[in-house]
Amino acid sequence: MELADWIDMSVELEPEGLELYSGWLKETSPAALARIRRQAEGHGLPLPMMCHSPDFTEPDPLARRAQIDRQIEMIRATAELGGSFCRTLSGQRRPELGIAEGIDRVVECIEACLPEAERCGICLVIENHYKDSFWRYPEFTQSIEVFLPLIERIDSKWFGVQFDPSNSVVAGEDPIELLQAVKPRVMTMHASDRHLAEGHSLDELALADGETGYAEILHHGVTGQGMNDYDAIFAILREVDFGGWISIEDGMNGLDEMRQSMDFLRGKRYEYFGV
């Protein structure tokens, strides 16, 4: 499906905005981005968030430089589209990479991007992701024990957290524990829910390390019908007066499920924030 078709199709769901994935952008020239922005804004839809997946743990310094350059390109694209938030990641958890060295690599790369983020007025938001579709190994900072030390190293108002509760679930950890730890720095959220294929367990996910893409036993589903406690999540977000964007990660099985996710989240927002 072409990006233009997806934008038009989304209108029937009546969203308040759209998040773009960097892989959808065939080009990032000002003219191409202006066309995308005009189309979305023509439907009354802002484009506040860009989802990007850099691999900052690359062992080759030149490869890491290329990842920095691509992240900066996405920061600029986000600004051209009228957005405010661009996702960043740490990179792959390569078996030979130690934690201290990995954190140093990632911090160096993210800090190299922050001057351009500030210039463009874009916040970089990091999540303890599971795995990009093109990666062999899971996210380096998937575990809270690595994620927290990394974000504590970067002190900038142009850097924060994108909370996705399913990431911790997939890591075999408690998403509420993570949210409590990072709640002052949460700028955006991915609202997803995961479930495992019948007869499988989280322990089996580790067996997929080294295979490209998501494990086949891990499925997206309607938000609110999976493993996450959204009442606890919204209660914590209310504590810190969260006012950022919540992007729905769903739709793998069509617009009907996406609509159910949207209705669920609007209900929770009204219940906890009154809007």
Buried (B, 14 or more C-beta within 10 A) or exposed (E): EEBEEBBBEBBEBEBEBBBBBBEBBEEBEEEBBEEBBEBBEEEEBBBBBBBBBBBBBBEEEEEBEBBBEBBBBBBBBBBBBBBBBBBBBBBBBBEEBEBEEBBEBBBBBBBBBBEBBBEBEBBBBBBBBBBBEEBBBBBBBBBBEBBBBBBEBBEBEBBBBBBBBBBBBBBEBBBBEBBEBBBEBBBBBBBBBBBBEEEBEBEBBEEBBEEEEBBEBBBBBBBBBBBBEBEBBBBBBBEEEBEBBBBBBBBEEEBEBBBBBBBBBBEBBEEBEEE
